[in-house]
Amino acid sequence: MDIQQVDESSLRALGQAYLMIVASEIGDKTFLIAAIMAMRHPRSVVFAGAFSSLLVMSVLSAEMGHFLPTLIPKKYTQLAAALLFLVFGVKMLLEAKEMKGGNEKIQEEMREVEQEIEEEDSKTDGTGGVRENGERIPLEVLEEGTVSPDHLPPPITSPPSSESLKSYTSLREGTRNFFSLFLGPVFVQTFVLTFLGEWGDRSQIATIALAAAHNVYVVALGTIVGHGCCTALAVIGGRWLSTKISVKHVTLGGAILFLLFAVLYLHESWASTEL
């Protein structure tokens, strides 16, 4: 394999990683988290928190994929990547078929993300009320007068937890407060919400598959650039974009892209001479 072939392979892997992230992340949960947080807090801080989280996730995922070829021959990692993209492509195709046109789906997801952020805010700063079913009432709702604080039921206390659970909760809160002291609560909240939203996501698994089949540094670079572009778009105009795009069409486009990747990796696996 000469230098020109290596360069072409690296450029193809870079483009595939970038396109995979764009197709997966536009309108996704982490995209909406950045968009909503940017409407409430400084955009630069939100971008820094979300992008830092996705950068860490990209490096971790690429490293996971990097170790696979040491355990499995490259030919089979390429075959596994092809099957993975095929499964994702078919799944996205079926999801797009069931979706309705328009932006109703993304608006529904945005409301769910807003509620999640409100609950996280109320847990962090201790504001808001608690309904009878344990659901937290955001402070903004109380301020609007929709629910009177005088008529709120007393907070529901959970049963006593074990010492290990208490220790874990205390350690988690202490760690979060420590980083919030230096990085700021908005940065830490955005980082944590984005990381949890991305963990186990389709784009993370696809990144592992790409890194197993290609140069880990090239794949990591492509995913980082893709996440950077998507996060910047979400922070700058995510709310406006959510009213214009159709999740059905985005999902359909992603399905076609993933199916094309499946064909490419199936061909590479078939043509590979490595055993």
Backbone as CSV, one residue per row, in Angstrom:
resi,resn,N_x,N_y,N_z,CA_x,CA_y,CA_z,C_x,C_y,C_z
1,MET,0.854,-1.184,0.000,0.000,0.000,0.000,0.894,1.240,0.000
2,ASP,0.813,2.087,-1.036,1.677,3.249,-1.123,1.081,4.431,-0.360
3,ILE,1.865,5.547,-0.354,1.469,6.726,0.413,0.173,7.324,-0.125
4,GLN,0.007,7.306,-1.460,-1.199,7.871,-2.057,-2.445,7.111,-1.608
5,GLN,-2.356,5.790,-1.542,-3.492,4.996,-1.092,-3.813,5.272,0.367
6,VAL,-2.764,5.453,1.180,-2.970,5.768,2.595,-3.660,7.108,2.744
7,ASP,-3.215,8.103,1.952,-3.818,9.431,2.006,-5.285,9.387,1.589
8,GLU,-5.578,8.656,0.533,-6.961,8.540,0.067,-7.827,7.849,1.122
9,SER,-7.295,6.818,1.750,-8.036,6.112,2.787,-8.295,7.012,3.993
10,SER,-7.284,7.813,4.365,-7.440,8.718,5.500,-8.461,9.803,5.208
11,LEU,-8.404,10.357,3.991,-9.368,11.394,3.619,-10.785,10.833,3.582
12,ARG,-10.927,9.606,3.091,-12.246,8.979,3.052,-12.771,8.738,4.467
13,ALA,-11.890,8.284,5.345,-12.293,8.047,6.737,-12.658,9.361,7.429
14,LEU,-11.890,10.414,7.139,-12.176,11.732,7.720,-13.548,12.232,7.277
15,GLY,-13.827,12.092,5.968,-15.123,12.526,5.447,-16.273,11.703,5.991
16,GLN,-16.067,10.400,6.113,-17.114,9.521,6.630,-17.420,9.833,8.088
17,ALA,-16.379,10.079,8.889,-16.583,10.403,10.297,-17.342,11.718,10.446
18,TYR,-16.959,12.701,9.643,-17.625,14.008,9.708,-19.094,13.905,9.297
19,LEU,-19.355,13.250,8.171,-20.729,13.125,7.675,-21.586,12.294,8.621
20,MET,-20.992,11.272,9.225,-21.735,10.438,10.170,-22.210,11.262,11.365
21,ILE,-21.334,12.114,11.884,-21.704,12.950,13.029,-22.788,13.947,12.647
22,VAL,-22.622,14.596,11.510,-23.620,15.588,11.076,-24.987,14.934,10.884
23,ALA,-24.997,13.772,10.239,-26.259,13.075,9.990,-26.913,12.583,11.273
24,SER,-26.088,12.271,12.291,-26.616,11.720,13.537,-27.017,12.790,14.542
25,GLU,-26.315,13.923,14.536,-26.463,14.883,15.625,-27.446,16.014,15.357
26,ILE,-27.679,16.368,14.092,-28.615,17.459,13.807,-30.006,17.077,14.304
27,GLY,-30.519,17.839,15.247,-31.832,17.562,15.809,-31.827,16.510,16.893
28,ASP,-30.623,15.996,17.259,-30.531,14.966,18.289,-30.639,15.609,19.674
29,LYS,-30.682,14.777,20.715,-30.868,15.269,22.073,-29.761,16.219,22.494
30,THR,-28.507,15.863,22.205,-27.403,16.737,22.594,-27.449,18.058,21.837
31,PHE,-27.925,18.041,20.600,-28.101,19.262,19.809,-29.120,20.169,20.486
32,LEU,-30.232,19.592,20.940,-31.287,20.370,21.578,-30.856,20.882,22.950
33,ILE,-30.056,20.096,23.673,-29.545,20.555,24.965,-28.720,21.825,24.791
34,ALA,-27.820,21.820,23.813,-26.996,23.009,23.554,-27.852,24.189,23.123
35,ALA,-28.868,23.932,22.303,-29.728,25.006,21.810,-30.503,25.656,22.947
36,ILE,-31.074,24.845,23.835,-31.884,25.373,24.932,-31.006,26.064,25.975
37,MET,-29.873,25.458,26.316,-28.969,26.072,27.290,-28.455,27.419,26.781
38,ALA,-28.245,27.540,25.472,-27.736,28.789,24.898,-28.759,29.911,24.955
39,MET,-30.054,29.555,25.082,-31.083,30.582,25.204,-31.161,31.128,26.626
40,ARG,-30.567,30.437,27.578,-30.652,30.828,28.985,-29.336,31.342,29.554
41,HIS,-28.246,30.970,28.921,-26.935,31.300,29.460,-26.038,31.818,28.329
42,PRO,-24.869,32.373,28.669,-23.941,32.854,27.641,-23.577,31.759,26.639
43,ARG,-23.650,32.091,25.372,-23.424,31.094,24.330,-22.012,30.523,24.369
44,SER,-21.041,31.382,24.671,-19.653,30.912,24.677,-19.434,29.851,25.758
45,VAL,-20.058,30.038,26.924,-19.911,29.073,28.018,-20.607,27.760,27.671
46,VAL,-21.809,27.865,27.094,-22.553,26.672,26.701,-21.798,25.901,25.629
47,PHE,-21.260,26.618,24.643,-20.494,25.946,23.587,-19.271,25.247,24.168
48,ALA,-18.576,25.940,25.070,-17.380,25.342,25.673,-17.725,24.076,26.447
49,GLY,-18.816,24.103,27.207,-19.208,22.924,27.981,-19.636,21.766,27.108
50,ALA,-20.492,22.046,26.119,-20.996,20.984,25.243,-19.885,20.408,24.367
51,PHE,-19.071,21.282,23.789,-18.014,20.806,22.888,-16.942,20.037,23.657
52,SER,-16.610,20.491,24.864,-15.631,19.762,25.679,-16.124,18.355,25.989
53,SER,-17.411,18.253,26.301,-17.987,16.940,26.593,-17.930,16.028,25.374
54,LEU,-18.304,16.563,24.218,-18.291,15.766,22.990,-16.870,15.436,22.542
55,LEU,-15.925,16.340,22.823,-14.527,16.054,22.500,-14.026,14.867,23.326
56,VAL,-14.324,14.883,24.621,-13.928,13.767,25.487,-14.585,12.472,25.014
57,MET,-15.866,12.560,24.674,-16.588,11.377,24.203,-15.994,10.841,22.897
58,SER,-15.613,11.741,21.990,-15.031,11.324,20.715,-13.709,10.599,20.925
59,VAL,-12.866,11.138,21.804,-11.567,10.511,22.075,-11.759,9.146,22.734
60,LEU,-12.665,9.063,23.706,-12.925,7.783,24.372,-13.444,6.738,23.383
61,SER,-14.390,7.142,22.529,-14.982,6.211,21.565,-13.947,5.751,20.552
62,ALA,-13.116,6.686,20.078,-12.082,6.326,19.114,-11.068,5.369,19.729
63,GLU,-10.724,5.594,20.990,-9.784,4.698,21.662,-10.380,3.302,21.851
64,MET,-11.681,3.239,22.143,-12.339,1.932,22.249,-12.233,1.169,20.926
65,GLY,-12.480,1.876,19.823,-12.370,1.245,18.516,-10.941,0.892,18.155
66,HIS,-9.982,1.668,18.699,-8.574,1.429,18.392,-8.094,0.081,18.920
67,PHE,-8.672,-0.367,20.035,-8.234,-1.622,20.650,-8.858,-2.848,19.988
68,LEU,-9.946,-2.666,19.254,-10.607,-3.820,18.648,-9.721,-4.571,17.655
69,PRO,-9.007,-3.869,16.732,-8.160,-4.605,15.772,-7.049,-5.415,16.435
70,THR,-6.689,-5.081,17.682,-5.675,-5.881,18.370,-6.248,-7.214,18.835
71,LEU,-7.574,-7.296,18.889,-8.232,-8.521,19.318,-8.825,-9.297,18.144
72,ILE,-9.258,-8.540,17.102,-9.923,-9.143,15.949,-9.211,-8.688,14.683
73,PRO,-8.983,-9.548,13.695,-8.371,-9.136,12.422,-9.165,-8.008,11.759
74,LYS,-8.444,-7.142,11.052,-9.062,-5.962,10.462,-10.189,-6.326,9.512
75,LYS,-10.045,-7.435,8.797,-11.085,-7.844,7.855,-12.416,-8.022,8.571
76,TYR,-12.371,-8.576,9.769,-13.612,-8.843,10.501,-14.137,-7.590,11.203
77,THR,-13.228,-6.678,11.557,-13.702,-5.415,12.113,-14.423,-4.601,11.041
78,GLN,-13.920,-4.672,9.799,-14.614,-4.001,8.693,-15.966,-4.642,8.425
79,LEU,-16.027,-5.957,8.512,-17.301,-6.655,8.333,-18.278,-6.284,9.454
80,ALA,-17.762,-6.203,10.687,-18.609,-5.809,11.817,-19.123,-4.384,11.638
81,ALA,-18.258,-3.495,11.140,-18.677,-2.120,10.892,-19.770,-2.071,9.831
82,ALA,-19.617,-2.894,8.787,-20.630,-2.943,7.726,-21.971,-3.401,8.283
83,LEU,-21.961,-4.443,9.102,-23.205,-4.957,9.690,-23.822,-3.930,10.634
84,LEU,-22.964,-3.229,11.382,-23.456,-2.224,12.313,-24.135,-1.073,11.571
85,PHE,-23.485,-0.573,10.524,-24.087,0.501,9.736,-25.352,0.028,9.025
86,LEU,-25.380,-1.240,8.635,-26.580,-1.788,8.002,-27.748,-1.802,8.991
87,VAL,-27.474,-2.247,10.213,-28.525,-2.279,11.240,-29.022,-0.876,11.550
88,PHE,-28.080,0.059,11.734,-28.470,1.439,12.020,-29.248,2.053,10.854
89,GLY,-28.786,1.770,9.627,-29.455,2.327,8.450,-30.878,1.829,8.311
90,VAL,-31.075,0.517,8.485,-32.422,-0.058,8.393,-33.303,0.467,9.523
91,LYS,-32.732,0.556,10.727,-33.493,1.062,11.881,-33.935,2.504,11.650
92,MET,-33.029,3.344,11.155,-33.372,4.735,10.880,-34.383,4.840,9.758
93,LEU,-34.283,3.935,8.773,-35.240,3.936,7.667,-36.639,3.612,8.173
94,LEU,-36.740,2.636,9.068,-38.035,2.274,9.648,-38.573,3.394,10.538
95,GLU,-37.667,4.055,11.275,-38.089,5.172,12.112,-38.621,6.325,11.260
96,ALA,-37.938,6.608,10.161,-38.381,7.684,9.275,-39.735,7.361,8.645
97,LYS,-39.954,6.083,8.345,-41.223,5.663,7.753,-42.380,5.896,8.710
98,GLU,-42.145,5.700,10.017,-43.194,5.855,11.018,-43.436,7.317,11.398
99,MET,-42.461,8.187,11.114,-42.581,9.594,11.508,-43.507,10.362,10.587
100,LYS,-44.101,11.409,11.136,-44.904,12.322,10.334,-44.018,13.449,9.821
101,GLY,-44.426,14.051,8.707,-43.678,15.175,8.178,-43.814,16.389,9.075
102,GLY,-42.997,17.412,8.847,-43.046,18.603,9.674,-42.092,18.507,10.848
103,ASN,-42.248,19.457,11.768,-41.311,19.540,12.888,-41.962,19.194,14.223
104,GLU,-43.078,18.458,14.196,-43.756,18.107,15.441,-42.872,17.235,16.333
105,LYS,-42.168,16.301,15.726,-41.322,15.381,16.488,-40.214,16.123,17.217
106,ILE,-39.538,17.027,16.525,-38.428,17.740,17.152,-38.929,18.703,18.216
107,GLN,-40.134,19.267,18.013,-40.709,20.141,19.034,-41.045,19.349,20.296
108,GLU,-41.535,18.134,20.104,-41.831,17.272,21.247,-40.560,16.922,22.007
109,GLU,-39.498,16.592,21.274,-38.227,16.273,21.914,-37.659,17.494,22.627
110,MET,-37.857,18.673,22.044,-37.361,19.894,22.674,-38.075,20.151,23.995
111,ARG,-39.370,19.887,24.053,-40.106,20.057,25.305,-39.595,19.081,26.365
112,GLU,-39.292,17.851,25.953,-38.763,16.868,26.895,-37.398,17.297,27.426
113,VAL,-36.555,17.838,26.538,-35.233,18.295,26.966,-35.361,19.496,27.896
114,GLU,-36.292,20.407,27.583,-36.518,21.565,28.446,-36.942,21.125,29.846
115,GLN,-37.820,20.134,29.910,-38.263,19.624,31.200,-37.100,18.989,31.964
116,GLU,-36.253,18.270,31.247,-35.093,17.643,31.889,-34.147,18.687,32.445
117,ILE,-33.931,19.768,31.686,-33.045,20.839,32.152,-33.653,21.551,33.349
118,GLU,-34.980,21.771,33.314,-35.659,22.400,34.447,-35.505,21.561,35.711
119,GLU,-35.665,20.261,35.575,-35.515,19.374,36.726,-34.085,19.394,37.251
120,GLU,-33.137,19.438,36.327,-31.731,19.496,36.737,-31.442,20.812,37.454
121,ASP,-32.010,21.908,36.957,-31.830,23.203,37.610,-32.395,23.200,39.019
122,SER,-33.605,22.646,39.168,-34.251,22.651,40.476,-33.506,21.776,41.475
123,LYS,-32.890,20.685,40.976,-32.102,19.836,41.865,-30.809,20.524,42.280
124,THR,-30.258,21.296,41.345,-28.967,21.926,41.609,-29.091,23.105,42.564
125,ASP,-30.074,23.998,42.294,-30.178,25.203,43.116,-31.255,25.137,44.185
126,GLY,-32.004,24.002,44.224,-32.992,23.830,45.270,-34.255,24.617,45.072
127,THR,-34.477,25.166,43.879,-35.677,25.942,43.610,-36.759,25.062,43.043
128,GLY,-37.962,25.613,42.968,-39.087,24.874,42.416,-39.809,24.111,43.501
129,GLY,-40.946,23.548,43.130,-41.759,22.790,44.060,-41.812,21.335,43.669
130,VAL,-42.584,20.552,44.403,-42.725,19.132,44.146,-44.203,18.770,44.160
131,ARG,-44.660,18.106,43.092,-46.046,17.674,43.030,-46.238,16.402,43.853
132,GLU,-47.491,15.959,43.935,-47.793,14.768,44.705,-47.130,13.524,44.133
133,ASN,-46.950,13.505,42.809,-46.325,12.342,42.187,-44.796,12.423,42.182
134,GLY,-44.249,13.437,42.838,-42.796,13.562,42.901,-42.206,14.410,41.804
135,GLU,-43.005,14.859,40.849,-42.514,15.680,39.741,-42.200,17.077,40.244
136,ARG,-41.057,17.582,39.836,-40.650,18.911,40.274,-41.323,19.986,39.428
137,ILE,-41.691,21.075,40.095,-42.312,22.206,39.414,-41.265,23.295,39.288
138,PRO,-40.915,23.707,38.061,-39.880,24.715,37.884,-40.243,26.029,38.566
139,LEU,-39.211,26.787,38.941,-39.420,28.066,39.594,-40.170,29.031,38.687
140,GLU,-39.918,28.947,37.359,-40.585,29.852,36.431,-42.097,29.684,36.465
141,VAL,-42.544,28.442,36.645,-43.987,28.184,36.701,-44.585,28.794,37.966
142,LEU,-43.849,28.684,39.068,-44.325,29.280,40.309,-44.400,30.798,40.190
143,GLU,-43.398,31.385,39.526,-43.375,32.839,39.372,-44.514,33.335,38.492
144,GLU,-44.921,32.511,37.515,-46.036,32.893,36.645,-47.369,32.827,37.368
145,GLY,-47.416,32.147,38.497,-48.656,32.063,39.249,-49.550,30.933,38.816
146,THR,-49.042,30.046,37.931,-49.858,28.919,37.476,-50.142,27.959,38.619
147,VAL,-49.168,27.781,39.499,-49.325,26.921,40.674,-48.967,27.735,41.899
148,SER,-49.825,27.768,42.863,-49.588,28.542,44.074,-48.684,27.768,45.019
149,PRO,-47.630,28.381,45.527,-46.748,27.675,46.457,-47.461,27.254,47.734
150,ASP,-48.533,28.037,48.109,-49.253,27.706,49.338,-50.004,26.391,49.234
151,HIS,-50.340,26.005,47.980,-51.119,24.791,47.783,-50.267,23.609,47.346
152,LEU,-48.966,23.810,47.380,-48.090,22.703,47.009,-48.067,21.667,48.123
153,PRO,-48.103,20.405,47.761,-47.977,19.372,48.793,-46.566,19.367,49.351
154,PRO,-46.392,18.864,50.541,-45.029,18.801,51.097,-44.154,17.912,50.245
155,PRO,-42.866,18.215,50.183,-41.955,17.394,49.382,-42.007,15.942,49.818
156,ILE,-41.941,15.082,48.827,-41.984,13.655,49.095,-40.577,13.178,49.407
157,THR,-40.416,12.585,50.533,-39.096,12.104,50.926,-38.943,10.658,50.519
158,SER,-37.801,10.335,50.022,-37.530,8.968,49.601,-37.137,8.144,50.813
159,PRO,-37.308,6.848,50.744,-36.934,5.996,51.869,-35.442,6.066,52.121
160,PRO,-35.048,5.811,53.354,-33.621,5.886,53.671,-32.807,4.993,52.749
161,SER,-31.734,5.529,52.253,-30.887,4.781,51.333,-29.738,4.152,52.095
162,SER,-29.053,3.236,51.439,-27.924,2.565,52.054,-26.755,3.528,52.195
163,GLU,-25.817,3.159,53.037,-24.653,4.006,53.265,-23.825,4.180,52.001
164,SER,-23.726,3.094,51.196,-22.940,3.181,49.959,-23.572,4.160,48.982
165,LEU,-24.914,4.151,48.900,-25.601,5.068,47.997,-25.437,6.497,48.475
166,LYS,-25.509,6.702,49.801,-25.318,8.035,50.354,-23.906,8.537,50.075
167,SER,-22.950,7.651,50.222,-21.560,8.024,49.979,-21.346,8.385,48.518
168,TYR,-21.966,7.587,47.609,-21.836,7.858,46.178,-22.459,9.203,45.829
169,THR,-23.657,9.462,46.377,-24.345,10.718,46.091,-23.545,11.896,46.615
170,SER,-23.000,11.740,47.826,-22.195,12.803,48.412,-20.943,13.058,47.593
171,LEU,-20.295,11.983,47.138,-19.096,12.125,46.320,-19.407,12.783,44.992
172,ARG,-20.531,12.392,44.376,-20.926,12.968,43.092,-21.209,14.456,43.218
173,GLU,-21.968,14.825,44.262,-22.283,16.232,44.459,-21.036,17.029,44.806
174,GLY,-20.146,16.428,45.615,-18.912,17.123,45.964,-18.027,17.365,44.753
175,THR,-17.926,16.344,43.890,-17.131,16.494,42.667,-17.716,17.565,41.753
176,ARG,-19.045,17.540,41.638,-19.704,18.528,40.782,-19.508,19.945,41.332
177,ASN,-19.637,20.110,42.642,-19.445,21.427,43.243,-18.008,21.902,43.102
178,PHE,-17.066,20.951,43.185,-15.655,21.306,43.049,-15.363,21.876,41.664
179,PHE,-15.827,21.155,40.623,-15.584,21.630,39.262,-16.396,22.895,38.963
180,SER,-17.578,23.008,39.550,-18.392,24.212,39.345,-17.696,25.438,39.911
181,LEU,-16.932,25.235,40.982,-16.229,26.347,41.601,-15.203,26.953,40.656
182,PHE,-14.535,26.106,39.877,-13.473,26.582,38.989,-13.972,26.854,37.570
183,LEU,-14.897,26.022,37.088,-15.346,26.151,35.702,-16.684,26.858,35.562
184,GLY,-17.415,26.963,36.658,-18.719,27.606,36.606,-19.832,26.575,36.510
185,PRO,-20.968,26.816,37.162,-22.064,25.838,37.154,-22.673,25.604,35.772
186,VAL,-22.722,26.635,34.934,-23.307,26.480,33.597,-22.456,25.545,32.746
187,PHE,-21.147,25.726,32.799,-20.229,24.867,32.047,-20.382,23.417,32.497
188,VAL,-20.385,23.199,33.814,-20.461,21.838,34.347,-21.806,21.198,34.014
189,GLN,-22.899,21.959,34.156,-24.218,21.411,33.852,-24.326,21.026,32.386
190,THR,-23.848,21.888,31.494,-23.888,21.587,30.057,-23.029,20.377,29.737
191,PHE,-21.850,20.302,30.339,-20.938,19.180,30.119,-21.598,17.870,30.542
192,VAL,-22.178,17.844,31.742,-22.763,16.617,32.273,-23.980,16.190,31.456
193,LEU,-24.878,17.126,31.163,-26.076,16.789,30.386,-25.716,16.265,29.001
194,THR,-24.723,16.893,28.363,-24.308,16.468,27.026,-23.651,15.095,27.066
195,PHE,-22.796,14.877,28.051,-22.098,13.594,28.160,-23.087,12.451,28.383
196,LEU,-24.043,12.662,29.288,-25.037,11.626,29.567,-25.948,11.389,28.367
197,GLY,-26.249,12.475,27.635,-27.097,12.328,26.459,-26.407,11.617,25.304
198,GLU,-25.074,11.724,25.252,-24.314,11.128,24.150,-23.882,9.697,24.436
199,TRP,-23.772,9.357,25.725,-23.268,8.033,26.081,-24.232,6.943,25.601
200,GLY,-23.706,5.998,24.828,-24.522,4.921,24.284,-25.335,5.312,23.079
201,ASP,-25.141,6.539,22.589,-25.894,7.016,21.428,-25.375,6.344,20.153
202,ARG,-26.173,6.462,19.098,-25.825,5.844,17.822,-24.490,6.364,17.297
203,SER,-24.244,7.671,17.453,-23.010,8.251,16.926,-21.789,7.742,17.684
204,GLN,-21.922,7.467,18.990,-20.795,6.931,19.748,-20.430,5.533,19.264
205,ILE,-21.433,4.687,19.075,-21.179,3.320,18.616,-20.610,3.335,17.201
206,ALA,-21.126,4.232,16.357,-20.612,4.336,14.988,-19.168,4.824,14.987
207,THR,-18.826,5.722,15.909,-17.436,6.185,16.019,-16.505,5.039,16.386
208,ILE,-16.939,4.185,17.299,-16.140,3.008,17.676,-15.910,2.112,16.461
209,ALA,-16.967,1.917,15.661,-16.858,1.074,14.471,-15.904,1.680,13.443
210,LEU,-15.981,2.989,13.236,-15.094,3.659,12.278,-13.637,3.583,12.736
211,ALA,-13.417,3.811,14.044,-12.047,3.777,14.556,-11.455,2.377,14.480
212,ALA,-12.297,1.358,14.553,-11.814,-0.015,14.439,-11.389,-0.346,13.013
213,ALA,-11.968,0.352,12.046,-11.691,0.053,10.640,-10.683,1.002,10.006
214,HIS,-10.404,2.145,10.661,-9.520,3.148,10.068,-8.546,3.675,11.116
215,ASN,-7.739,4.639,10.690,-6.793,5.293,11.578,-7.541,6.011,12.690
216,VAL,-7.200,5.718,13.937,-7.943,6.235,15.080,-7.852,7.757,15.166
217,TYR,-6.696,8.327,14.805,-6.529,9.776,14.903,-7.358,10.506,13.852
218,VAL,-7.437,9.928,12.668,-8.229,10.536,11.595,-9.711,10.510,11.951
219,VAL,-10.171,9.372,12.465,-11.582,9.249,12.851,-11.911,10.202,13.990
220,ALA,-11.020,10.284,14.983,-11.241,11.197,16.109,-11.319,12.642,15.621
221,LEU,-10.437,13.012,14.695,-10.451,14.370,14.150,-11.754,14.649,13.412
222,GLY,-12.195,13.700,12.599,-13.438,13.896,11.847,-14.643,14.050,12.755
223,THR,-14.720,13.229,13.802,-15.862,13.321,14.723,-15.802,14.611,15.537
224,ILE,-14.610,15.030,15.939,-14.467,16.266,16.718,-14.887,17.475,15.893
225,VAL,-14.433,17.522,14.627,-14.826,18.630,13.745,-16.338,18.618,13.504
226,GLY,-16.895,17.426,13.303,-18.339,17.315,13.102,-19.121,17.779,14.316
227,HIS,-18.690,17.342,15.505,-19.352,17.780,16.738,-19.211,19.287,16.934
228,GLY,-18.044,19.817,16.585,-17.840,21.255,16.723,-18.789,22.054,15.841
229,CYS,-18.954,21.624,14.604,-19.863,22.316,13.677,-21.313,22.217,14.154
230,CYS,-21.729,21.026,14.577,-23.114,20.833,15.033,-23.396,21.612,16.313
231,THR,-22.433,21.620,17.239,-22.620,22.355,18.486,-22.684,23.847,18.240
232,ALA,-21.816,24.357,17.359,-21.848,25.781,17.021,-23.182,26.155,16.382
233,LEU,-23.675,25.299,15.498,-24.962,25.552,14.861,-26.086,25.555,15.888
234,ALA,-26.026,24.618,16.846,-27.064,24.542,17.882,-27.042,25.773,18.772
235,VAL,-25.850,26.216,19.159,-25.723,27.359,20.059,-26.145,28.660,19.381
236,ILE,-25.806,28.806,18.111,-26.093,30.053,17.402,-27.555,30.140,16.954
237,GLY,-28.063,29.068,16.370,-29.427,29.151,15.841,-30.206,27.867,15.947
238,GLY,-29.942,27.095,17.003,-30.606,25.795,17.137,-32.107,25.902,17.290
239,ARG,-32.568,26.878,18.067,-34.007,27.024,18.295,-34.723,27.359,16.980
240,TRP,-34.146,28.290,16.220,-34.752,28.665,14.939,-34.721,27.488,13.975
241,LEU,-33.586,26.775,13.945,-33.447,25.648,13.026,-34.444,24.544,13.351
242,SER,-34.758,24.370,14.641,-35.688,23.311,15.035,-37.098,23.551,14.522
243,THR,-37.410,24.805,14.201,-38.740,25.107,13.658,-38.776,24.959,12.142
244,LYS,-37.618,24.764,11.531,-37.542,24.721,10.067,-37.272,23.329,9.509
245,ILE,-36.577,22.495,10.279,-36.200,21.191,9.745,-37.233,20.136,10.103
246,SER,-37.263,19.098,9.316,-38.136,17.960,9.557,-37.277,16.780,10.005
247,VAL,-37.566,16.248,11.202,-36.803,15.111,11.701,-36.953,13.911,10.772
248,LYS,-38.115,13.802,10.133,-38.350,12.697,9.200,-37.334,12.735,8.065
249,HIS,-37.130,13.914,7.490,-36.200,14.052,6.364,-34.746,13.884,6.824
250,VAL,-34.422,14.429,8.011,-33.062,14.274,8.540,-32.766,12.803,8.813
251,THR,-33.725,12.101,9.412,-33.550,10.678,9.707,-33.434,9.861,8.430
252,LEU,-34.238,10.209,7.430,-34.172,9.517,6.141,-32.817,9.712,5.469
253,GLY,-32.309,10.951,5.514,-30.984,11.219,4.949,-29.891,10.461,5.683
254,GLY,-29.994,10.409,7.019,-29.021,9.650,7.799,-29.083,8.167,7.497
255,ALA,-30.296,7.651,7.286,-30.462,6.228,6.962,-29.773,5.888,5.639
256,ILE,-29.967,6.734,4.637,-29.336,6.506,3.327,-27.814,6.538,3.459
257,LEU,-27.302,7.510,4.247,-25.864,7.634,4.440,-25.300,6.399,5.138
258,PHE,-25.972,5.910,6.166,-25.501,4.742,6.893,-25.538,3.492,6.022
259,LEU,-26.547,3.373,5.180,-26.631,2.232,4.277,-25.500,2.269,3.245
260,LEU,-25.148,3.463,2.788,-24.012,3.601,1.863,-22.713,3.180,2.553
261,PHE,-22.550,3.594,3.810,-21.376,3.176,4.575,-21.334,1.657,4.705
262,ALA,-22.483,1.041,4.902,-22.544,-0.420,5.035,-22.042,-1.095,3.766
263,VAL,-22.449,-0.566,2.618,-22.008,-1.132,1.337,-20.500,-0.950,1.167
264,LEU,-19.983,0.235,1.515,-18.551,0.506,1.375,-17.714,-0.427,2.245
265,TYR,-18.107,-0.597,3.491,-17.330,-1.449,4.392,-17.487,-2.922,4.054
266,LEU,-18.623,-3.305,3.515,-18.797,-4.678,3.074,-17.864,-4.968,1.909
267,HIS,-17.741,-3.993,1.009,-16.835,-4.144,-0.133,-15.382,-4.198,0.326
268,GLU,-15.017,-3.316,1.285,-13.644,-3.315,1.796,-13.313,-4.620,2.507
269,SER,-14.286,-5.138,3.249,-14.063,-6.388,3.941,-13.875,-7.537,2.956
270,TRP,-14.661,-7.521,1.904,-14.578,-8.568,0.875,-13.251,-8.505,0.123
271,ALA,-12.788,-7.255,-0.130,-11.559,-7.088,-0.910,-10.300,-7.182,-0.059
272,SER,-10.473,-7.163,1.263,-9.301,-7.172,2.148,-8.577,-8.522,2.076
273,THR,-7.277,-8.433,2.090,-6.468,-9.662,2.057,-5.953,-10.041,3.435
274,GLU,-6.248,-9.148,4.430,-5.792,-9.425,5.791,-6.684,-10.462,6.451
275,LEU,-6.134,-11.363,7.140,-6.876,-12.436,7.808,-6.667,-12.332,9.319
